[in-house]
Amino acid sequence: MPKFIIKPVELEAIQYQWDDETISQEEAEDNIADFINQNIQSLSDHEMILIEISGEKVDVERGDWVIKIEGEFEVLSDEALKNNFAPYDTWLDRVRFEQSIVGSNTEKLTVAISKERPSFVSEVQWAYMGRQSFHQTQYNNILLDRIASAELDLANKDA
């Protein structure tokens, strides 16, 4: 059976949500229509709207997210979005997220190669893993340096 991993992907998203104090239900609908650049169909109770994705009508319930990945739209529940994607507002948030992934993967690789080489891993692959660990550590350190430098710049700007 084939195995798959999730590719790192950046997406844009808008939530169909309102609170009647800062945004009305009609504004939430207008925001979705603007995001997908099409008219939407409101159902009678407005708790759900219909949008067209790839020629099919798709339900968007209150709290759902309409996401755009590589020019294509999809609908995700709030739970699915939060379980599969990490939000970021600035490039620094994006670098912090990247560093957390690289740091975690580097730590796992370091633990793996600190043990005896498993018989199913060739000596050549084991040597490559050692080189990979070295370079991942360097990459992780560069990301940490970028974060520290940016945080220092922000602190100096605020002072």
GINORKA-V813324 format. One record per helix or strand. SS is the DSSP state (~ for helix, > for strand). FROM is the first residue (numbers start at 1). TO is the last residue. If there is no record, write none. Layout:
BEGIN
SS/FROM/TO, SS/FROM/TO
END
This chain:
BEGIN
>/12/15, ~/25/36, >/41/42, >/48/53, >/56/61, >/65/69, >/72/76, ~/78/84, ~/91/113, ~/123/158
END
